[in-house]
Amino acid sequence: MKIKQLIQVCYSLSDADTKKRELKALVKVSDKLKCKDLFVITSDEEGTEKIGLKTIKIIPFYKWLI
């Protein structure tokens, strides 16, 4: 079975330590599972983060529901 998408859920990434912890965990799992489609769902934050060659999309929960 191939994993198509990884989703991490976090209320907020505004705290630098929380952001580092959540993104690092997502990248680590993506390496292990060989998955490139990475998301972090938050309460209201939006954007992208690039870590190495990986791009992580950050989207608010309400947009993810649509």
ABEGO torsion letter per residue (X at the ends): XBBABBBBBBABAABAAAAAAAAAAAAAAAAAAGBABBBBBBAABBEBBBBEABBBBBBBAAAAAX
